[in-house]
């Protein structure tokens, strides 16, 4: 996996987690909305899984945002040191 792909997956996971927390939704709740298990969400947030376009749209819908907002990495909060 090249650096650009790795960076994309990391930022996507951070963005999903950020939006989920803002909406006060637990990983299990989000997974349930998507008819998946908690590990499904964890793979995206922590392990950098590569979702299909369809899954991206489903996650965005479940979080009440647009796919564009889900992919707006400029809003990813920087981790505190």
Protein Blocks (a to p, Z undefined) as FASTA:
>chain_A
ZZklmmmmmmmmmmmmmmmmmnopafklmmmmnopafklmmmmmmnopacdfklmmmmmm
mnopafklmmmmklpccddZZ
